[in-house]
Amino acid sequence: MNTAPPTGASRGSDGRFLNNHRNESHGGPSLLKFLRDMRRRGWKRPTFPKAHNDPAWLAANRTQTTFTWIGHASFLVQLGGLNILTDPVLSRRTSPVQWAGPGRLAPLGLTFDELPKIDVVLISHNHYDHLDDPTVRQLAARDAPEFVVPLGLREWFAKRGIGKVTELDWWQSAEPCGLRVHAVPAQHFSGRGAGDRNRTLWCGFVYEKEGQRHYFAGDTGYGPDFAGIGTRFAPIDVAMIPIGAYDPRSFMRPVHVDPDEAVRIHQDVGSRLSLAMHWGTFRLTLEPLDEPPVRLTAALEAAAIAPDRFAVMAHGETRVLPTTG
């Protein structure tokens, strides 16, 4: 593994965090047009089946490496006897309130009561579809897990009486519960309300235990950062990569990858197996909710990559990784 770059994320003169390679505006008139199109554009709600899983087996499992897709960017990962959650959102809506905002349009892969005791929670950034207040409070009260977050988010947790929080800058590392976690760059932005845009950082995570290395990309547009992640960490055993929320490209390209770019991330980071996420759960953009897997299949074929190298899971599906060694 190569030596980490010496510096983390940059900030502007106003103290707000910056992307490494792309800083186009993602707001103003373009945002207003996007919001108008979201209101006016007709759409059909697809039917997403829920896969069978076995919460009792997951609760008892201490040896097998598993991935269960809860929905959107939320995975339960079991590795080396630890239970890890990525960007857990179990609420009905991704919103400051539960009576308005984007609602869940697919079955919840695991309910809160079906989750095993959680050891580590990875939070990529503070958008409502990745940092969910009710879910975080429930996890902290029941399990008191270690939360790993990007710079600036500790205060948000402290206001809720949650103290087991580790903040990381890009390229910094920590070892909660014996899990080696590295924060890595992503191309995105942050903000939960008026005036706080980019006051806290956004990131992806590479984490390691017992000879396995996984990558959780968080929420991101495409750029040169992924080649740098691959230079430092490849090969990646399993990568969780977003494939949805990409249209219109003129507005979403700086912050959300499409399936073709997701395949490029898979290649850049040297992933042996990638799992699709960030699609088919909430209506956040203009493409049909069930379109991303279709486009992913075409992108894999165009890149001459076997379809089983970048898998699309059903909501609630559990994948058990083969034992290596």
Stockholm file with secondary structure:
# STOCKHOLM 1.0

chainA/1-325         MNTAPPTGASRGSDGRFLNNHRNESHGGPSLLKFLRDMRRRGWKRPTFPKAHNDPAWLAANRTQTTFTWIGHASFLVQLGGLNILTDPVLSRRTSPVQWAGPGRLAPLGLTFDELPKIDVVLISHNHYDHLDDPTVRQLAARDAPEFVVPLGLREWFAKRGIGKVTELDWWQSAEPCGLRVHAVPAQHFSGRGAGDRNRTLWCGFVYEKEGQRHYFAGDTGYGPDFAGIGTRFAPIDVAMIPIGAYDPRSFMRPVHVDPDEAVRIHQDVGSRLSLAMHWGTFRLTLEPLDEPPVRLTAALEAAAIAPDRFAVMAHGETRVLPTTG
#=GR chainA/1-325 SS CCCCCSCCCCBCTTSCBCCSSCCCCCCHHHHHHHHHHHHHSCCCCCCCCBCCCCHHHHHHCSSSCEEEEEETTEEEEEETTEEEEESCCCSSBSSSSSSSSCBBCSCCSSCGGGSCCCCEEECCCCSTTTCCHHHHHHHHHHHCCEEEEETTCHHHHHTTTCCCEEEECTTCEECGGGCEEEEECCSCCCCSSTTCTTSSCCCEEEEEETTEEEEECCSCCCSTHHHHHHHHHCSEEEEEEECCCCCSHHHHTTTCCCHHHHHHHHHHTTEEEEEEESCSSBCCSSSCTTHHHHHHHHHHHHTTCCGGGEECCCBTCEEECCCCC
#=GC SS_cons         CCCCCSCCCCBCTTSCBCCSSCCCCCCHHHHHHHHHHHHHSCCCCCCCCBCCCCHHHHHHCSSSCEEEEEETTEEEEEETTEEEEESCCCSSBSSSSSSSSCBBCSCCSSCGGGSCCCCEEECCCCSTTTCCHHHHHHHHHHHCCEEEEETTCHHHHHTTTCCCEEEECTTCEECGGGCEEEEECCSCCCCSSTTCTTSSCCCEEEEEETTEEEEECCSCCCSTHHHHHHHHHCSEEEEEEECCCCCSHHHHTTTCCCHHHHHHHHHHTTEEEEEEESCSSBCCSSSCTTHHHHHHHHHHHHTTCCGGGEECCCBTCEEECCCCC
//
